[in-house]
Amino acid sequence: MTDADGNALASCIFGWPGSKDQWWKKPLLALSSPLTFACRYESEPFWANAEGIHTRAPNPLLDQIDMSHFCDEVNADSVIVIPVHLPFGQIGVVSFSPIDSGRSDLSREFDLYADILEYQSRRFINGYSRVTSQRPWIPRNCRLSKREVECLRWAALGKTDVEIAMILGRSCATVRFHIHNAAIKLEAVNRSQTVFKATQLGYLGSVAAVPSCPQHQHA
């Protein structure tokens, strides 16, 4: 995150010293950090250390994340994390670490301050995103039909037109018609981009939640 002149906010606004490890200059940070990975599966605030991720409500998906190199990857012994899920499938992460090193338990601070940190973090990130992002490709008043969304959800799961037709009890031509119409509405150039744009706009929801049809397990 930078200001209008390209200066990193971490340094010029939030005071991270130049002598300290400048984590914002790591190009692979968003792909390698366990915090970013955790925020793909969790939308509520949590705190974390090398022993694991601590949430208010259980989330078994977080137990699979490798935290063995936590201190090196996060540059702190413990952090409070606020996931920020933005429009168009963007994921932001705001983490708060104690000034004094060696603090590995932030449970008390989390209980006291998580709610206010969540509010402030999301207001800040949403405001930054609003003034820096431009999405000119989005068509106006784009509304997909129920059948178009249904076909795209199965397409997102890797089903072919033939398989989708079997599942929905329609012809292949009908399935292709619905996906083609969705592509026109979303101004997409092919099937993959149609699914991608529909996902970004939230039409497909959690694709993994689509139930499988027992009668079509072979599909």
RAHU-V248822 format. One record per residue. RES is the residue in one small letter. SS is DSSP state (h for helix, s for strand, l for the rest). PHI is phi in radians with two decimals (none if undefined). Layout:
[[RES | SS | PHI] [RES | SS | PHI]]
This chain:
[[m | l | none] [t | s | -2.31] [d | l | -1.52] [a | l | -1.10] [d | l | -1.66] [g | l | 1.54] [n | l | -1.41] [a | s | -1.16] [l | h | -1.12] [a | h | -1.00] [s | h | -1.65] [c | h | -1.37] [i | l | -1.88] [f | l | -1.68] [g | l | 1.38] [w | l | -1.15] [p | l | -1.22] [g | l | -1.14] [s | l | -1.36] [k | l | -1.45] [d | l | -0.97] [q | l | -1.51] [w | h | -1.09] [w | h | -1.25] [k | h | -1.60] [k | l | -1.48] [p | l | -1.17] [l | l | -1.75] [l | h | -1.01] [a | h | -1.13] [l | h | -1.59] [s | h | -1.79] [s | l | -1.21] [p | h | -1.15] [l | h | -1.20] [t | h | -1.07] [f | h | -1.08] [a | h | -1.11] [c | h | -1.27] [r | l | -1.32] [y | l | -2.04] [e | l | -2.43] [s | l | -1.93] [e | l | -1.71] [p | l | -1.03] [f | s | -2.64] [w | s | -2.16] [a | s | -2.50] [n | s | -2.60] [a | l | -1.13] [e | l | -1.47] [g | s | 2.57] [i | s | -1.88] [h | s | -1.98] [t | s | -2.02] [r | l | -1.26] [a | l | -2.12] [p | l | -1.03] [n | l | -2.45] [p | h | -1.01] [l | h | -1.09] [l | h | -1.29] [d | h | -1.20] [q | h | -1.47] [i | l | -1.41] [d | l | -1.30] [m | l | -1.95] [s | l | -1.13] [h | l | -1.97] [f | h | -0.95] [c | h | -1.06] [d | h | -1.24] [e | h | -1.41] [v | h | -1.84] [n | l | 1.10] [a | l | -2.84] [d | l | -1.45] [s | s | -2.84] [v | s | -2.57] [i | s | -1.74] [v | s | -2.08] [i | s | -2.01] [p | s | -1.26] [v | s | -2.24] [h | s | -1.76] [l | l | -1.83] [p | h | -1.02] [f | h | 1.16] [g | h | 1.32] [q | l | -1.37] [i | s | -2.17] [g | s | -2.00] [v | s | -2.32] [v | s | -2.02] [s | s | -2.13] [f | s | -2.09] [s | s | -2.08] [p | l | -1.19] [i | l | -1.15] [d | l | -1.44] [s | l | -1.30] [g | l | 1.59] [r | l | -1.45] [s | l | -1.87] [d | l | -2.18] [l | l | -2.01] [s | h | -1.06] [r | h | -1.16] [e | h | -1.07] [f | h | -1.10] [d | h | -1.08] [l | h | -1.41] [y | h | -2.11] [a | h | -1.02] [d | h | -1.15] [i | h | -1.24] [l | h | -1.14] [e | h | -1.09] [y | h | -1.06] [q | h | -1.16] [s | h | -1.12] [r | h | -1.21] [r | h | -1.11] [f | h | -1.18] [i | h | -1.15] [n | h | -1.11] [g | h | -1.14] [y | h | -1.08] [s | h | -1.11] [r | h | -1.14] [v | h | -1.55] [t | h | -1.93] [s | l | -1.77] [q | l | -2.34] [r | l | -2.19] [p | l | -1.22] [w | l | -1.35] [i | l | -1.24] [p | l | -1.21] [r | l | -1.34] [n | l | 0.91] [c | l | -1.37] [r | l | -2.28] [l | l | -1.49] [s | l | -1.41] [k | h | -1.03] [r | h | -1.21] [e | h | -1.10] [v | h | -1.11] [e | h | -1.08] [c | h | -1.14] [l | h | -1.20] [r | h | -1.10] [w | h | -1.23] [a | h | -1.10] [a | h | -1.14] [l | l | -1.51] [g | l | 1.62] [k | l | -1.32] [t | l | -1.45] [d | h | -1.04] [v | h | -1.11] [e | h | -1.15] [i | h | -1.11] [a | h | -1.08] [m | h | -1.13] [i | h | -1.15] [l | h | -1.57] [g | l | 1.22] [r | l | -2.14] [s | l | -1.44] [c | h | -1.08] [a | h | -1.10] [t | h | -1.17] [v | h | -1.08] [r | h | -1.09] [f | h | -1.08] [h | h | -1.18] [i | h | -1.18] [h | h | -1.12] [n | h | -1.08] [a | h | -1.09] [a | h | -1.09] [i | h | -1.13] [k | h | -1.10] [l | h | -1.56] [e | l | 0.96] [a | l | -1.72] [v | l | -1.65] [n | l | -2.73] [r | h | -1.10] [s | h | -1.10] [q | h | -1.20] [t | h | -1.10] [v | h | -1.11] [f | h | -1.09] [k | h | -1.17] [a | h | -1.10] [t | h | -1.19] [q | h | -1.05] [l | l | -1.49] [g | l | 1.49] [y | l | -1.22] [l | l | -1.65] [g | l | 1.00] [s | l | -1.52] [v | h | -1.05] [a | h | -1.12] [a | h | -1.47] [v | l | -1.14] [p | l | -1.25] [s | l | -1.44] [c | l | -1.67] [p | h | -0.94] [q | h | -1.26] [h | h | -2.16] [q | l | -1.06] [h | l | -1.36] [a | l | -1.21]]
